Amino acid sequence: MESISSAYGAGKAGGALDPVAVTKQPQTILRALNWVFAVIVFGCISNEGYISYTGSPELTCIFNQNEDACRFGVTIGVIAFFASLCFFLLDIYFAQISSVKDRRNAIILDMAFSGFWAFMWFVAFCFLTDQWRATKEEKAPSYARDSARAAITFCFFSIFSWAASVFLAYKRFRLGVDSTFSESYVDPGQTSQEAPFTKPYPSSGPVEHVDSYQRSDPFPDGMAEGLGYQSQPY
């Protein structure tokens, strides 16, 4: 087991956490980009994506006055915001996972969710773009136009940032499959559960095998007859 060095892009469990090394990892940098893009999208829509056309307190979505467009953009951004934080925490904790199967499941979850959310960002980009194209210019104040365009632009950027997360997760998955990390590797703290030492103690020399027991005569030759005792044959 001493030859085991890593699995799925991380070292053996139980090592010291290095925050600097974690922040320099490509997937961690992408988490940060995903987080920033999500903040920009739902922030632009929430702050200046709703306007009042009649001066009343009631606000209307700037995207062709379609409330579903604003709700959808905000929902996608908020979920991406929290998902980026969760995956960032997973990246920090990943090296402490001792089970190879748990590491593999975490990578698969990363690939599946990132791929699905890249698709959702594509849907959001198409939906908001279509609604913005149908929006009349006189219905969109100048200050709100920049926010709408920014939301659409960063929806487009998010497609590629989340797709890049899928690519990096796939590389880590392939790295884990191709590595020599044993499927039975456990945390070093669990070594007490190993089977007891069963190697037999080596003998100091060859052991002679006695085929049968032979009883020796206690009296020398002829001494028994001199004492009046007749030896019996066996």
Contacts in CASP RR format, 6 or more apart in sequence:
PFRMAT RR
TARGET T0000
AUTHOR 0000-0000-0000
METHOD contacts of the structure
MODEL  1
MESISSAYGAGKAGGALDPVAVTKQPQTILRALNWVFAVIVFGCISNEGY
ISYTGSPELTCIFNQNEDACRFGVTIGVIAFFASLCFFLLDIYFAQISSV
KDRRNAIILDMAFSGFWAFMWFVAFCFLTDQWRATKEEKAPSYARDSARA
AITFCFFSIFSWAASVFLAYKRFRLGVDSTFSESYVDPGQTSQEAPFTKP
YPSSGPVEHVDSYQRSDPFPDGMAEGLGYQSQPY
1 182 0 8 1.000
1 185 0 8 1.000
3 180 0 8 1.000
4 12 0 8 1.000
4 180 0 8 1.000
4 181 0 8 1.000
4 182 0 8 1.000
4 185 0 8 1.000
5 11 0 8 1.000
5 12 0 8 1.000
5 181 0 8 1.000
6 12 0 8 1.000
6 179 0 8 1.000
6 181 0 8 1.000
7 100 0 8 1.000
7 103 0 8 1.000
7 176 0 8 1.000
7 179 0 8 1.000
7 181 0 8 1.000
7 185 0 8 1.000
8 94 0 8 1.000
8 100 0 8 1.000
8 103 0 8 1.000
8 104 0 8 1.000
8 107 0 8 1.000
8 172 0 8 1.000
8 173 0 8 1.000
8 175 0 8 1.000
8 176 0 8 1.000
8 179 0 8 1.000
8 181 0 8 1.000
9 172 0 8 1.000
9 175 0 8 1.000
9 176 0 8 1.000
10 94 0 8 1.000
10 95 0 8 1.000
10 97 0 8 1.000
10 103 0 8 1.000
11 95 0 8 1.000
12 185 0 8 1.000
12 188 0 8 1.000
13 95 0 8 1.000
13 96 0 8 1.000
13 97 0 8 1.000
13 98 0 8 1.000
13 187 0 8 1.000
13 188 0 8 1.000
14 95 0 8 1.000
14 96 0 8 1.000
14 98 0 8 1.000
14 187 0 8 1.000
14 188 0 8 1.000
15 95 0 8 1.000
15 96 0 8 1.000
17 92 0 8 1.000
17 95 0 8 1.000
17 96 0 8 1.000
19 92 0 8 1.000
22 28 0 8 1.000
22 91 0 8 1.000
22 92 0 8 1.000
23 29 0 8 1.000
25 91 0 8 1.000
26 168 0 8 1.000
27 87 0 8 1.000
27 91 0 8 1.000
27 110 0 8 1.000
27 165 0 8 1.000
27 168 0 8 1.000
27 169 0 8 1.000
27 172 0 8 1.000
28 88 0 8 1.000
28 91 0 8 1.000
30 161 0 8 1.000
30 164 0 8 1.000
30 165 0 8 1.000
30 168 0 8 1.000
31 84 0 8 1.000
31 87 0 8 1.000
31 88 0 8 1.000
31 91 0 8 1.000
31 165 0 8 1.000
32 84 0 8 1.000
32 88 0 8 1.000
33 161 0 8 1.000
34 80 0 8 1.000
34 83 0 8 1.000
34 84 0 8 1.000
34 158 0 8 1.000
34 161 0 8 1.000
34 162 0 8 1.000
34 165 0 8 1.000
35 80 0 8 1.000
35 81 0 8 1.000
35 84 0 8 1.000
35 85 0 8 1.000
35 88 0 8 1.000
37 80 0 8 1.000
37 154 0 8 1.000
37 157 0 8 1.000
37 158 0 8 1.000
37 161 0 8 1.000
38 77 0 8 1.000
38 78 0 8 1.000
38 80 0 8 1.000
38 81 0 8 1.000
38 84 0 8 1.000
38 158 0 8 1.000
39 81 0 8 1.000
40 150 0 8 1.000
40 151 0 8 1.000
40 154 0 8 1.000
41 73 0 8 1.000
41 74 0 8 1.000
41 76 0 8 1.000
41 77 0 8 1.000
41 80 0 8 1.000
41 124 0 8 1.000
41 151 0 8 1.000
41 154 0 8 1.000
41 155 0 8 1.000
41 158 0 8 1.000
42 73 0 8 1.000
42 74 0 8 1.000
42 76 0 8 1.000
42 77 0 8 1.000
42 78 0 8 1.000
42 81 0 8 1.000
43 74 0 8 1.000
43 151 0 8 1.000
44 147 0 8 1.000
44 148 0 8 1.000
44 150 0 8 1.000
44 151 0 8 1.000
44 154 0 8 1.000
45 70 0 8 1.000
45 73 0 8 1.000
45 74 0 8 1.000
45 147 0 8 1.000
45 151 0 8 1.000
46 74 0 8 1.000
47 147 0 8 1.000
48 62 0 8 1.000
48 143 0 8 1.000
48 144 0 8 1.000
48 146 0 8 1.000
48 147 0 8 1.000
48 148 0 8 1.000
49 61 0 8 1.000
49 62 0 8 1.000
49 63 0 8 1.000
49 70 0 8 1.000
49 144 0 8 1.000
49 147 0 8 1.000
49 148 0 8 1.000
49 151 0 8 1.000
50 59 0 8 1.000
50 60 0 8 1.000
50 61 0 8 1.000
50 62 0 8 1.000
50 70 0 8 1.000
51 59 0 8 1.000
51 60 0 8 1.000
51 62 0 8 1.000
51 140 0 8 1.000
51 141 0 8 1.000
51 144 0 8 1.000
52 58 0 8 1.000
52 59 0 8 1.000
52 60 0 8 1.000
53 60 0 8 1.000
53 139 0 8 1.000
60 67 0 8 1.000
61 67 0 8 1.000
61 69 0 8 1.000
61 70 0 8 1.000
62 70 0 8 1.000
62 135 0 8 1.000
62 139 0 8 1.000
62 140 0 8 1.000
62 144 0 8 1.000
62 147 0 8 1.000
62 148 0 8 1.000
63 69 0 8 1.000
63 70 0 8 1.000
63 128 0 8 1.000
63 131 0 8 1.000
63 132 0 8 1.000
63 135 0 8 1.000
63 148 0 8 1.000
64 131 0 8 1.000
64 132 0 8 1.000
64 134 0 8 1.000
64 135 0 8 1.000
65 135 0 8 1.000
65 139 0 8 1.000
66 131 0 8 1.000
69 127 0 8 1.000
69 128 0 8 1.000
69 131 0 8 1.000
72 124 0 8 1.000
72 127 0 8 1.000
72 128 0 8 1.000
73 124 0 8 1.000
73 127 0 8 1.000
73 128 0 8 1.000
73 151 0 8 1.000
73 155 0 8 1.000
76 117 0 8 1.000
76 120 0 8 1.000
76 121 0 8 1.000
76 124 0 8 1.000
76 155 0 8 1.000
79 117 0 8 1.000
80 117 0 8 1.000
80 121 0 8 1.000
80 158 0 8 1.000
80 162 0 8 1.000
83 113 0 8 1.000
83 117 0 8 1.000
87 110 0 8 1.000
87 113 0 8 1.000
87 165 0 8 1.000
90 106 0 8 1.000
90 110 0 8 1.000
94 103 0 8 1.000
94 106 0 8 1.000
97 103 0 8 1.000
97 106 0 8 1.000
98 185 0 8 1.000
98 186 0 8 1.000
98 187 0 8 1.000
98 190 0 8 1.000
99 186 0 8 1.000
100 181 0 8 1.000
100 182 0 8 1.000
100 183 0 8 1.000
100 185 0 8 1.000
101 183 0 8 1.000
103 176 0 8 1.000
104 173 0 8 1.000
104 176 0 8 1.000
107 169 0 8 1.000
107 172 0 8 1.000
107 173 0 8 1.000
108 173 0 8 1.000
110 165 0 8 1.000
110 169 0 8 1.000
111 166 0 8 1.000
111 169 0 8 1.000
111 170 0 8 1.000
111 173 0 8 1.000
114 162 0 8 1.000
114 163 0 8 1.000
114 165 0 8 1.000
114 166 0 8 1.000
114 169 0 8 1.000
115 162 0 8 1.000
115 163 0 8 1.000
115 165 0 8 1.000
115 166 0 8 1.000
117 162 0 8 1.000
118 158 0 8 1.000
118 159 0 8 1.000
118 160 0 8 1.000
118 162 0 8 1.000
118 163 0 8 1.000
118 165 0 8 1.000
118 166 0 8 1.000
121 155 0 8 1.000
121 158 0 8 1.000
121 159 0 8 1.000
121 162 0 8 1.000
122 159 0 8 1.000
124 155 0 8 1.000
125 152 0 8 1.000
125 155 0 8 1.000
125 156 0 8 1.000
125 159 0 8 1.000
128 148 0 8 1.000
128 151 0 8 1.000
128 152 0 8 1.000
128 155 0 8 1.000
129 152 0 8 1.000
132 148 0 8 1.000
132 149 0 8 1.000
132 152 0 8 1.000
135 148 0 8 1.000
140 148 0 8 1.000
215 234 0 8 1.000
217 224 0 8 1.000
217 231 0 8 1.000
219 227 0 8 1.000
219 229 0 8 1.000
219 231 0 8 1.000
224 230 0 8 1.000
224 231 0 8 1.000
225 231 0 8 1.000
END
